Amino acid sequence: MKQGAQGSAGTGEPWPAVPAAGQARVPRQAGAARVEGVAGADGAVRGEHTHGEPVLPRPRPVVQRSSVRGQIVDALRAALVAGDLRPGEVYSAPVLGERFGVSATPVREAMQQLAIEGAVEVVPNRGFRVVERGARELAELAEVRSLIEVPVMLRLARTVPAERWAELRPLAEATVRAASSGCRATYAESDRVFHRAVLSLSGNEQLVQIAEDLHRRAQWPLVGGGPGGRGRADLVADAHEHTALLDALIARDLDVVRGLVGEHFTGAG
């Protein structure tokens, strides 16, 4: 991908292609004349036909439009965390669509979702610019997360039985494995899964959604460095705090829980 207004200065490796919605290759039927074509959104085959051949059933689309959009949103979020989408750079939907192997429409829809989340902003007639953030914003996010999550975790530490916390051990261990891989995007996803599982024990879905949004925003890269520039050792240390937190929650050691959660948010930056 080109740098600047049309691409990324990331690794240079192409992102996985996403199948286009409503398109499927029509199979060749045994004993029938050869048919070559691509099924459109209405199921009609575009291509050459011979007279007298059997009518083929309408093929099922590989994926639905909503699925394509969701896949691209996830891929763009991962590229953002990994630093493939750089703060301050402008990216166009057609160029990104070519990289993903889809039209510009689902990419534009996915970028609109990222704009709602605050990750990018619309640049008329050009595309979308990745928002530039500084250390102050990251510190503010850490403070807000602490204000929300620390009281909840302290309450859960008093009320949730030890066996329920033990059920989350595999998720905590998964974050350690993800961190050991050195892939920031993989670790970011496993980190969110663990935190969501912990907060879900509160039974407050609104709180979970707000906390997850703050968590995701805290993982975006900063101008000149930040979460996107964290090394493998930093990720591993961060992940081990999850297992330590579970130990403290099981032991109902509120002082340790309070300290670990606060340090975890600060260290995440």
N, C-alpha and C positions, 0 to 999 in steps of 0.2 A: 504493500500500500504506500502511496506517495505521502510524504510528510507535508506538514502545513495544513492548508485548507482542505486537502483531499485525502489525508491518510494519517498513519501512525508511525512513530519512530520506534516501534516495539521490536520484537525479535525478528520480524520479517517472515515468520512462518505463517502460512495461510490458516485462517480459522476454519473449523469444520463447516462444510457446506450444509445448509439446511434445506431439505426438500421443499420445492414450491408447492403451495396448496392447490388442490384441484387438478393436479397433473399426474398422470400415471402412464406408463408405457403399456400399450395393448399387446398381450401375448399372442404368439402364433399358435393357431389351433391345428392339431394333427389332422391331416387329410384335407385341409382347406387351402384355398389359394392364399398366398402370402399377403398380409395386410401390414402396412407400416403407417404409424401415425401416433399422435399424442392426443390424449383425451383432454378436452377443455373443461372449464368449470361446469358447463351444462351437460357434460358426459358425451358429447358428440365427438367422434373421431375425426381429426383433421389429417387428411392424407389421401392416398390413392386407393381406390377400391376396384374390384373386378365384379362383373355381373354374375349373379347366381351364387355368390358366396354366402355362408350362413351369417345371420346377424349375431354379433357378439354382445354379451351382456355389458351394461355400463360398468366400467371399472370403478372400484372404490378409491377415493382420493387417498394418497399416502398419508397425509396429515391434514387436519382442518386448519383454516386460517388462524383461528385463535391459538392453536397449538404452535404454529409457526411463529406468531408474534411472541408467545411465551418463551419459546426456545431462544429467540434473538434477544429478548430482554435479559435472560439469564446469561447469555454469551457476552452481551455488552457490559453487564455488571461485573462479570469475571475479568473482562479486558480492562475495565476501569480499575479494579483492585490490583491487577497485575502490573498496571502502569503502561499497558499498550495504548490506552487512550489518555493522552497527556493533558494536564491542566492548561487552559488557554488556547489549545488547538481547536480548529474548526473541522468538522467531519461532515461530509455530504451523504445523504441517504443513498443516492445511486452508486457511489463508490463502495460504501459499506455493503450494499446489496450485492454488488458484483463479488465482493470478497466472501459473502455468505452463500452465494449461489441462488439468491432469490431476487424478486423485484424490489424496487425502492419502497413500495407501499408498506409492507410489514416492518421494514426497518424504520421508516418514518413513524409508524405507530409506536414501535418500541422506544424510539427516541423521545416521543411525546410523553411516554410513561416516565422515563428518566428525568424529563423536564419537570414533571409533577413532583418527583422525589427531590428535586433540587440538584441533581448531579450535572445537568447540562442546561444551557439556555438557548433559545431559538435565535438564529441569526438570519433575518429575512433574505431570501434569494441566495443563500449560501449553504445553510445547513444548521448544525448544532455545535456550540462551543462548550467544551468541558469547563465547568466552573473552577475558578482559581480560589483556593482556600489557604488561609494562614494558620499558624500555630494557635492563635487566639481562639479561632472558631473551634478547633479540635479540643482545646481546654474547656471551652464552654459546653461542648457536647459531653465531655467526660463528667463535668459537674452536674449536668442535668440527668445523665444516666445514673449517677451516684445517688442523687436526691430521690429518684424513682425506685431504683432497684434495691438499695441497701435496706430501707425499711421493710420492703416486701420479703426479702430473704431472711431478715431477722425474725419476722413474724412466722415465716415458714419453718425456720429452724426450731421454733418453739412448739409447732403443731404437727408437722409432718413426721410420721414414724420412720425409724432408721431403715426399714426394709424398702420404703419407697425411694429413699435417696440411693440405696444400693442398686436399684434398678437402672439408675442413670450412669452407673460406672462404665458400661460399654461406650456410651457417648463421650464421656470424658477421655477414655483411652483412645477413642477414634480421633480426637483432636490432637493427641500426642503423635499418633501415626501420621496424620496430615501435616503437622508441623515438621516432622522429621523428613518429609518428602521435599521440603523447601519450596513448595508451590504455594504462593501467597493466596491465590484464588481458592485453592482446595481447602486451605486452612480457614479462610474467611467463612466458607460455607459450613464447615464442621463446627466452627466456633459459634455461629448463629444458631445452629441446630441444638447445641448444648444449652445455650442461654435460654432459648425458647422453651425447651423441655423443663428447665428449672422454674421459670416464671409461669408456665402453664399450670403448675401445681396450685397456683393461687386461685384458679378458676375464673380469672378476670381476663376475658379475651381482648377487651379494649386496651388494657394495660400491656398485654403481650404484643399487640400490634404496634402500639406507640413505642415500646422499648425496642422492638425489632427495627423500626424505621430509624431510630436514633443510632442503633448499633450499625446498621448498614452505612449510614452517613459518616460514622466515625472511621469506617474502613477506606473511605475514598482517599486518594493520594493528595499530598500537599504540594504547593509550589516549592520546588527545590528539594523535595524529600518527604519523609513522613511514613505513614503506614505502607505505602507502595515500595518503600526502600528498605523495609525491615529485613534483616538477614535470617537465615535458618536458626541460628542460636537464639535470637530474640523470639521467634515463633515458638520454639520448643519450651523456652522458659515461661512464656505466656500460657502454653497449653498445660504445663505441669501445675499451674495455679488452679486449674479446673479440678484435678484430682485432690489437691490440698483442700479446696473449698468443700468438696464432698465429704472428706474426712471430718472437717470442722462442723458441717451440718449434721452429720450422723452423731457426732459427740455433743451436739448442741452447745458448742463453745462460741457464744455470741461475740466475744471480743475478737476472736480470730476471724470469724465470718466477716465482721465489720471491716477489719483491717485488710483482709484479702480482697474483698470486693472493691474497696476504694483504691487499692494499689493496682488491681487488675485494670480498672478503667484508665487510670493514669498511665500505666505501662503500655496500654493498647495504642497510645499515640506515639 
